[in-house]
Amino acid sequence: MSPTQVALYALGGVVLLTFLSLIVLVLTWAERKALARIQMRMGPMRVGFHGTLQPIADGIKLFTKEDILPSWADRRIYWIAPVAVFIPSLMLWVTLPVARDLVLRNLDLGLFYITAISVLSVMGLIMAGWGSANKYAILGGLRAAGQLVSYEIPFIMAILGVAMLAQSLDLTEVVDGQANFGYALIQPLGLFLFLTAGLAELGRTPFDIHHAESEVVGGPFVEYSGAHWAAFFLAEYLNTFTVAALTVLLFLGGWRWPAMPLDGLAHSTLSVIWFMLKTALVIWVIFWIRGTYPRLRIDQLMSFGWKMLVPLSFLNIVATGVVLFYGWPLWTLSLISLVLLGGTVYVIFRGPRTKTEHSTVAVYSASSLRR
């Protein structure tokens, strides 16, 4: 590799890091405003127009805040953990295209690279809990490990289903395979599996079991403050943007839009805008889920992953393989996927309750009657 190429890649890395940092600032403000809207509040209003400068104020506060190191902590592991969580989040964007020619490095095995890198962040969470030498932090780290390992299976299997349809691991070819329709119409079950497992990978509500402030006092981050604490949540919001972008690339047609009469710079600009609008829609759905659903219990979380999502992910792969092998029309896969998804929704909302849940429903019903 020539010095010129090295310089170009270094410049591209700096531009990418700056762009993603700005995205994280926007997401922190947008989430607070979205949750405020759902909860009939105003959200940030004091710093800047409608609180638009609040993320910058929060960043200044965090980076100037005293960074405390517990005397009993393992210093090296404690300092390395935030970096071990943030770096994989950034490395994913090496091969994620925002438009056909707007990517740092397009890889032929891009989906394989993404699945390999995405599992590394769990190591940082375990390091954070272990290095803190705090029993609540260790418990949060172990919860995170159990959750991420469990939900990584349906996450990867949903990606594999898309790769089978596209017959490629190159993200550009995956988007090109959705020329007339997105894979969400062919694999609605795959979209459900990917987005649900992605939320669990992010540790966002209702899957924020390793944060669980009421149970483990903040999870593996309980001993962190200042810039190191900010690094963990910078990675979380960056991963939120990544999962939304991957959802758009794999299931919603990426940067493709119905009519593309323009060429050159105008075409690329409109493609980027269209891609960002789709990504913003997915991010809003993620925020809406956070503002709507309560946190699952740890037993519900693991049961939902192993008893529901993992079997469904294998059924999705089998159905896709059968349809492709026998050359059936793709609408048959859509039909099978919708039937499986409908059964899943029925089981989730109308399935049998445990004794504890039955007693809880009875108590609420009795209290309602008394009122």
C-alpha positions, 0 to 999 in steps of 0.5 A, a space after each residue: 500500500 502506497 503512502 498516498 493510500 495510507 493517507 487517504 484511509 487515515 483521512 477517511 477514518 478521521 472523517 468517519 469518526 467525526 461524522 459518527 460523533 456528530 450522529 451520536 450527539 444528535 441521537 442523544 438529543 433526539 431520544 430525549 425529545 422523543 421520550 418526552 413526546 411519548 410521556 407528554 413532557 417537553 424534554 431539553 429546552 434551556 440550552 440552545 433552540 429547543 435544547 439542541 445544544 444540550 448534548 454539547 453541554 452534557 459532553 463538556 460536563 462529562 469530560 470535565 468531571 472528576 474521573 475516579 479510580 477505585 483503590 481496589 480496582 484492577 487498573 489496567 483492565 479498568 482503563 482498557 474496558 471502555 476502549 474495548 467496547 468502543 473500538 468494535 463499534 467504530 470498526 463496524 463502519 469500515 465496511 458499512 456503505 451509506 451509498 454505492 460509492 460512499 464507504 471506507 472499504 467495501 469488502 467481499 465478505 462484509 457480512 462475515 466481517 460484521 458478524 465477527 466484529 459485533 461479538 467483541 464488545 461483550 469482552 469489554 463489558 466483562 472487563 468493566 465488571 471484573 476490573 471494577 472489583 465490585 460485586 454489582 458490576 461483576 453481576 452486570 457484566 455476567 448478565 451482559 455476557 449471557 444476554 449477548 451470547 444468547 441473542 447473537 445466535 438469532 442476530 447472525 442467523 437473520 443475517 445468514 437468511 439475507 445472505 442466502 437470498 442475495 447469494 452474496 456477503 457483499 453489502 453492496 450486492 445485498 442492496 442491489 438484490 433488493 432492486 424492486 422490493 426490500 427483503 422485509 417483504 420476503 422475510 418479515 420474520 427475518 426483519 423481526 428477528 434481526 431488529 429484536 436481537 439487535 435491541 438485545 445486543 444494544 442492551 436497550 429497553 426492554 432488554 436492558 437487563 445488564 444495566 438494570 439500575 433497580 437491581 444491579 445499580 447500573 450494571 458493569 458501569 457502576 464504578 465509572 465516571 466522567 469520560 470513561 462512563 461517557 465512552 460506554 454510552 457513546 458506544 451504545 448510541 453508535 451501535 444504535 445507529 449501526 443496527 438501524 443502518 444494517 436494518 435498512 441495508 439488509 431489509 429496507 433496500 438501503 439507499 435505493 429509491 423508486 425512481 433514480 433519473 439522476 446521475 453523478 453527484 445529485 444521484 449520490 446526494 439523494 441516495 445518502 438522504 434517502 438512506 438517512 431518512 430510512 435509518 432515522 425511521 428505524 431509530 425512531 421505532 427503537 426510541 418508541 419501543 424504549 418509551 413503551 415497554 417495561 424491562 423484562 425479568 432475567 428469566 423472561 429475557 433468557 427464555 424469550 431468546 432460547 425458547 422463541 428467537 433461536 428456534 424461529 431463526 432456524 425455522 427461517 433458515 430452513 424455510 429460505 433454504 427450501 424455497 430457494 432449493 426447489 425454486 418456488 416463487 418468493 411470495 411463498 417464503 413471504 407467506 411462510 414467514 408471515 404465518 410464523 410471525 403471526 404465530 409468534 405474536 400470538 404466543 407473545 401476547 396470548 400465550 400461557 402465563 406463569 402462576 406469578 403473572 396470573 396472580 398479578 393480573 388477578 390483583 390488578 383486576 381486583 383493585 380495578 373492581 374496587 375502584 
